[in-house]
Amino acid sequence: MARQLPARRFTFFTRYWLAVLLYLGVIFTLSAQPHLRAPIEFQNSDKLYHLMEYGGLGLLMARALRSTLPGISPIALGLAVIGLGIVIAASDERFQSTVPGRESSAYDALADTLGVTAAQWLYWRRPRRAEK
């Protein structure tokens, strides 16, 4: 029985939190690219990319946190994820300010925050399946 507990924890971690960590790795890897350009550019296209990027992160974090704390209320979960998203966005913008050819912007951080916030709304509005 004692051997099953670490195996369950590993399975739980890989099922819920590994995706969050990998996604964060992608975000910070992209942030580390000097002179990175958007694949399709138009006025304020970078804000749309920030919104989508952090929307994905917000969905993954909501899923992982809800599974970790199954009794948490939707409001508390949403606020926790938004708070974490703001901290990550601020860290990402601060990091980008050190990368040549990249700039840090409060508007980018705002787009990140809106993405995480929109993801919370979408997460709780999605149809529910029976969870294992």
C-alpha positions as CSV (number, residue, x, y, z in Angstrom):
1,M,0.0,0.0,0.0
2,A,2.8,2.4,0.8
3,R,4.2,2.0,-2.7
4,Q,0.9,3.0,-4.3
5,L,0.9,6.5,-2.7
6,P,4.0,7.8,-4.6
7,A,2.6,6.2,-7.8
8,R,-0.7,8.0,-7.4
9,R,1.0,11.3,-6.7
10,F,3.1,10.9,-9.8
11,T,0.1,10.0,-11.9
12,F,-1.8,13.0,-10.5
13,F,1.1,15.3,-11.1
14,T,1.6,14.1,-14.7
15,R,-2.2,14.3,-15.4
16,Y,-2.8,17.8,-14.1
17,W,0.3,19.8,-13.3
18,L,2.8,18.7,-15.9
19,A,0.8,20.4,-18.6
20,V,0.9,23.6,-16.7
21,L,4.7,23.5,-16.2
22,L,5.3,22.6,-19.8
23,Y,3.0,25.4,-21.0
24,L,4.9,27.8,-18.7
25,G,8.1,26.5,-20.3
26,V,6.8,27.4,-23.7
27,I,5.8,30.9,-22.6
28,F,9.2,31.7,-21.1
29,T,11.0,30.1,-24.1
30,L,9.1,32.3,-26.5
31,S,9.9,35.3,-24.2
32,A,13.6,34.5,-24.4
33,Q,13.7,34.7,-28.2
34,P,15.4,38.0,-29.3
35,H,13.5,40.0,-31.9
36,L,10.6,37.6,-32.0
37,R,7.9,38.5,-34.5
38,A,4.3,37.4,-34.6
39,P,3.4,34.9,-37.4
40,I,0.6,37.1,-38.6
41,E,0.9,40.8,-37.9
42,F,-1.8,43.5,-37.8
43,Q,-2.4,46.4,-35.5
44,N,-2.3,45.2,-31.9
45,S,-1.9,41.6,-33.0
46,D,0.5,41.0,-30.2
47,K,-2.3,41.7,-27.7
48,L,-4.4,39.1,-29.3
49,Y,-1.6,36.6,-29.0
50,H,-1.1,37.4,-25.4
51,L,-4.8,37.0,-24.7
52,M,-4.8,33.6,-26.4
53,E,-1.5,32.4,-24.8
54,Y,-2.6,33.3,-21.3
55,G,-6.1,32.0,-21.9
56,G,-4.6,28.6,-22.5
57,L,-2.6,28.9,-19.3
58,G,-5.6,30.0,-17.4
59,L,-7.6,26.9,-18.5
60,L,-4.8,24.5,-17.6
61,M,-4.2,26.2,-14.2
62,A,-8.0,26.1,-13.4
63,R,-8.1,22.4,-14.3
64,A,-5.0,21.5,-12.2
65,L,-6.0,23.6,-9.2
66,R,-9.6,22.3,-9.2
67,S,-8.2,18.7,-9.2
68,T,-5.8,19.6,-6.4
69,L,-8.4,21.3,-4.2
70,P,-11.7,19.6,-5.2
71,G,-13.8,21.4,-2.6
72,I,-12.7,24.9,-3.6
73,S,-15.5,27.3,-4.7
74,P,-15.6,28.5,-8.3
75,I,-15.0,32.1,-7.1
76,A,-12.0,31.2,-5.0
77,L,-10.5,29.0,-7.7
78,G,-11.0,31.8,-10.3
79,L,-9.4,34.4,-8.1
80,A,-6.5,32.1,-7.2
81,V,-5.8,31.4,-10.9
82,I,-6.2,35.1,-11.9
83,G,-3.8,36.0,-9.1
84,L,-1.3,33.4,-10.2
85,G,-1.7,34.6,-13.8
86,I,-1.0,38.2,-12.8
87,V,2.2,37.1,-11.0
88,I,3.3,35.0,-14.0
89,A,2.5,37.8,-16.5
90,A,4.4,40.4,-14.5
91,S,7.4,38.0,-14.2
92,D,7.2,37.3,-17.9
93,E,7.1,41.0,-18.8
94,R,10.0,41.7,-16.4
95,F,12.0,38.8,-18.0
96,Q,11.3,40.1,-21.5
97,S,12.7,43.5,-20.6
98,T,16.1,41.9,-20.3
99,V,16.0,40.2,-23.8
100,P,17.5,42.1,-26.7
101,G,14.9,43.2,-29.2
102,R,12.0,42.6,-26.8
103,E,10.0,45.2,-24.9
104,S,8.1,45.0,-21.7
105,S,4.6,46.6,-21.7
106,A,1.9,47.1,-19.1
107,Y,-0.6,46.6,-22.0
108,D,0.8,43.1,-22.7
109,A,0.5,42.3,-19.0
110,L,-3.1,43.5,-19.1
111,A,-3.8,41.3,-22.2
112,D,-2.3,38.4,-20.3
113,T,-4.6,39.1,-17.3
114,L,-7.6,39.4,-19.5
115,G,-6.7,36.0,-21.1
116,V,-6.5,34.3,-17.7
117,T,-9.7,35.9,-16.6
118,A,-11.6,35.0,-19.8
119,A,-10.4,31.4,-19.3
120,Q,-12.0,31.3,-15.9
121,W,-15.3,32.3,-17.3
122,L,-15.0,29.7,-20.1
123,Y,-13.8,27.0,-17.7
124,W,-16.9,27.2,-15.5
125,R,-19.3,27.5,-18.5
126,R,-18.1,24.4,-20.3
127,P,-20.3,21.3,-20.2
128,R,-19.3,19.0,-17.4
129,R,-18.4,15.3,-17.9
130,A,-18.2,12.8,-15.2
131,E,-14.7,13.1,-13.8
132,K,-12.8,10.1,-12.7
